[in-house]
């Protein structure tokens, strides 16, 4: 009967733990996607990645422990590094995080005229750190994105309440024209709540061989339709993205220049 050398047993246990960790991380990601299927696709994606990373971190700690290495020092180093990074990058992370949530929830876009506190102007740029306004006297106003989480934002653009924008990302292997065609068909079922003068529009923000960042824009008929339509659009978009990922063929990952479409 074959027996493993005593020195190899910890390595086997470590490999088993890592394999189980991979399975649990995958199942956790699927569970989060199912529980948040009505949420915004970008928020769902972030939650799935966070859950995936947490499961892997716990699995690695157990695996290291099986090798006989003390995890106390490892956890202490991770904690200290995390605190140092958060302290050093607090302002940039705050602005970057605010930009992420602004993409999902803020009711304004490029070209809109907004007022934040005592400042107002036309939005001409939204980057990772700031939102740039052009005031009526032709002055540029750069507002930190974190400001939009603390201050009330007033959109002064007429009928801005009609527009809903939903950002999302697709894998580079997905056939985008076919995806858009399928989504247009499913969105047609919401036409009673949409303004028929303005059909849904897909805009590509950036595209590479690995992924494509897009925005879906729809116009609602009545103010009370905003939340129900947003929830239904998110649900249908999440379902379509799941089907697209399941049916997309694998492609080479050779890099290509990113392109944008306004």
C-alpha positions, 0 to 999 in steps of 0.5 A, a space after each residue: 500500500 502506497 503511503 505518502 512521506 510525512 513531509 508531503 502530507 501538508 502539501 497535499 492538504 494545502 492543495 486540497 484546501 486551495 482546490 476547495 477554496 476555488 470551488 467555494 469562491 466560484 459558488 459564492 460568486 454565483 450566489 451573489 449574482 443570483 441574490 443581486 440579479 435586480 441590482 445594477 450590473 456594475 454593483 453586482 460585479 463589484 460584489 462578486 469580485 469582493 466575495 471571490 477575493 474574501 473567500 480566497 483570502 480565507 482559503 489561503 490563510 488555512 492553506 498556509 496554516 497547514 504548512 506549519 507557518 504561523 498565520 498571525 504574522 501574515 495577518 498582521 502584515 496584511 492588516 498593517 499594509 492595508 491600513 497604510 494603503 488606506 491612510 496614504 490613498 484616502 483622498 484618491 480612493 474617496 474620489 475614485 469610489 465616489 466616481 464609481 457610485 456617481 456612474 451608477 446613481 447620479 442623475 447627470 451626465 456630460 452636457 447637463 447643467 448642474 448646481 452643487 452647493 453655490 457652484 453651477 455650470 455645464 458638465 464637460 468632463 467626468 474623470 476618476 478624480 474630479 468632475 469639471 464644470 464650465 460656468 456661465 462666465 466661462 470659468 472651469 470649476 473642478 469639483 472632487 467626486 467625493 463632494 457629490 456624496 456629501 452635497 445635494 446635486 441639482 440637475 438644471 437641465 430641462 426634463 433631465 428626470 426622463 433619462 436613465 443611464 445604466 453603465 455595464 461591461 461585457 467580455 471582449 468575446 461577446 458579440 456586441 451588435 447581437 447583444 444590443 439587438 437582443 436587448 432592444 427586443 426585450 426592452 420593447 416589452 417596456 414600451 408602455 413606460 418608455 417615451 417612444 420619441 426616444 428609443 433606447 441607446 447603447 453607447 460604447 465608452 471604451 473597448 479592448 480585446 478583453 472587455 468593453 464598457 458600455 452605457 444603456 440610456 432609456 427615457 421614461 414617460 413619467 417620473 413615477 416610472 423611474 425606479 420600476 423601469 430602472 429595476 426592470 432594466 437592470 434585471 433584464 440586462 443582468 440576464 442578457 449578460 449572463 446568457 452572453 457570457 455562457 454563449 460567448 466563444 473563447 478568443 485570443 487575448 492579444 492587445 489592441 488599441 482601445 477605442 471610444 464612441 461618443 
